[in-house]
Amino acid sequence: MRLAPGEDGPLHRHERDHILVQIAGDRMAVVPHPTTRSPYGEYLEADVVPGQHFYIPRGGVEVARNVGRQAYYELLIELKDREESR
């Protein structure tokens, strides 16, 4: 994903557990939808640390917002369930 400074990504739902890897940027926010089942159920803003990664369980419904002054880049890796791998 790439977001310009001040840009919002689309409202989206994560159907699978995933790993988020920050590539570049300086500050990001997550704006959760009221129906989210993510552990990140409240507005969250944090500095970007290139190379930092997070394991995030499925169920999140949110908008990503670049609140920084630099373009933001991330890599998102969706994880398949064992049943899907067979």
N, C-alpha and C positions, 0 to 999 in steps of 0.2 A: 504494500500500500504506500502511496505517496500523498501527502497533504501539504499544500502551500501554507505559509503563515496565515492564520486566521480562518482557514478552511475547515469545514465539517465534512466528515465522511457520511455516507447514507446510513439511515437507521437499519440495523441488521441484527440477525439472530445467529448465535453460534450453535449449530446442531451437533457438533462434535467437540470433545475435549481438544485442546490445542496448545501449542507452544508459540508464544509471541517473542520475536527477537528484534530488539531495537537496533537499527542500522545507523541512523543519523537524525539530528534534530536537537532541540534544546529544551522544549517544554511541551507536554501533552496533557490532555484531559480526557476523561471518559464520562459521558453524560448518559446514565442508565435510564432506560424506559421503566415506568412503574411496574410492568409485568415481569421484569427480569428475575431470573433464578440464579444469577451469578453471585459469588461472594462480594462482588463490587456493586453493592446496591445503592450506593450514594455517590454523588458527584466526587470525582477524584482527580486531582491535578498533581503532576510530579515532573521532576527533571528527567530528561532523556539521558541515558548512559549507553552509548554505542556498545553493542556486544551483550548488554544485559538481556536476560531472558526470563520469561515467566511461564509457568504451567497454569492454565486456566481451564476449569471444568466447563462442560457444555451448559447451555441454558441461558447464557447472557444475551440480553437484548439492549443494544446501546448505540450511541453515536460517538465516534472518535473525533476529537476537536484539537487542532493544532493551535495552542495558545502561546506558542513561542514566536521567535523572530526568524527562525531558519526553517527550511523545508524539512519535513519529517518523512523518514522512510522506515518501514518495518517489514519483516518477513513473518508470515503466519503459517504454521505447519499444523494441519488438521490430523488428528490421530484416529485411525480406524479401530472399531471394536474388534475383538477376536472373531466374532461371528462374521463380520464383514470381510475378514482376511481369508476365510476358508473358501 
